[in-house]
Amino acid sequence: MSTSITFHKHADRSGGPSEDGTYPLDRVTLIGKAPEQHEFSEGQVTRALSEGWASLNKGYLVFHLADGDLSYKITSGPDDPNEDGTRSGTYAAEAETAQTSKKESE
């Protein structure tokens, strides 16, 4: 499951930056093609959740992208022990649904 996945976060520059100098998030896009399987780091998932462009829903990790949601079924989480009893700190996931265009779902 070493295929990479890259997201691009686009800033909303229609107004000024916040007090810390950052601009609010406008949208997130996927660079390239989504892999069928991927191991997401706990940090990547936590960051996406806190920024509001991902959610956890009934065993799925859902990325809310500009052109539709990308859903992955979680096959193991950071608290699940590996075969040797250690914990990896990753979410192993398999693509469960194809990316759906918002135009099709509205």
C-alpha positions in Angstrom: 0.0 0.0 0.0 2.8 2.5 -0.7 1.0 4.3 -3.6 1.0 8.0 -2.7 -2.0 10.4 -2.6 -1.6 14.1 -2.8 -4.1 16.8 -1.9 -3.8 20.4 -2.8 -5.3 22.9 -0.4 -6.4 26.2 -2.0 -6.6 29.4 0.1 -9.5 31.8 -0.1 -7.8 35.1 -0.8 -10.9 37.1 -1.4 -10.4 38.7 2.0 -7.4 39.4 4.1 -5.4 36.9 6.1 -6.3 36.0 9.7 -4.3 37.4 12.6 -1.8 34.6 12.3 -1.1 35.5 8.6 -2.9 32.5 7.1 -5.8 32.6 4.7 -9.0 30.5 5.2 -9.3 27.3 3.3 -11.4 27.6 0.1 -11.3 24.1 -1.3 -9.2 20.9 -1.6 -8.4 19.1 -4.8 -6.8 15.7 -5.5 -3.6 15.8 -7.5 -3.5 12.8 -9.9 -5.5 9.6 -9.4 -6.7 8.3 -6.0 -5.0 4.9 -5.2 -7.3 1.9 -4.5 -5.4 1.3 -1.2 -3.5 3.7 1.0 -2.1 4.0 4.5 -2.9 7.5 5.8 -0.8 8.8 8.7 -2.7 9.6 11.9 -1.3 13.2 11.6 -2.7 13.5 8.0 -6.1 12.3 9.0 -6.2 14.4 12.2 -5.2 17.6 10.3 -7.8 17.0 7.5 -10.5 16.4 10.2 -9.6 19.5 12.1 -9.5 21.6 9.0 -13.0 20.3 8.1 -12.2 18.7 4.7 -12.5 15.2 5.9 -14.8 13.2 8.1 -15.1 9.8 9.7 -18.5 8.2 9.0 -19.4 4.6 10.0 -16.1 3.0 9.2 -15.3 5.3 6.3 -12.7 8.1 5.9 -14.3 10.6 3.6 -12.4 13.5 2.0 -14.6 16.4 0.9 -13.0 17.6 -2.2 -13.9 20.4 -4.6 -15.3 18.0 -7.3 -16.9 15.5 -4.9 -16.3 13.2 -2.0 -13.7 10.5 -2.0 -14.5 7.7 0.4 -12.2 5.0 1.8 -13.3 2.1 3.9 -11.1 1.9 7.0 -9.5 -1.6 7.2 -7.5 -0.8 10.3 -6.8 2.3 12.5 -3.9 3.7 14.4 -5.0 1.9 17.6 -5.3 -1.6 16.0 -2.3 -3.7 16.8 -0.1 -5.0 14.0 0.7 -8.8 13.8 3.7 -8.2 16.1 1.6 -6.3 18.6 3.0 -2.8 17.8 0.8 0.0 16.6 1.5 1.8 13.3 -0.2 5.1 13.8 -1.8 4.8 10.3 -5.2 4.3 8.9 -5.1 1.5 6.3 -7.9 2.1 3.8 -9.4 0.7 0.6 -11.3 2.9 -1.9 -14.9 1.9 -1.5 -16.7 4.4 -3.8 -15.5 6.3 -6.8 -15.1 10.0 -6.5 -18.5 11.5 -7.2 -19.0 14.8 -8.9 -21.0 17.3 -6.9 -23.0 18.1 -10.0 -24.2 14.5 -10.2 -25.1 14.3 -6.6 -27.0 17.6 -6.4 
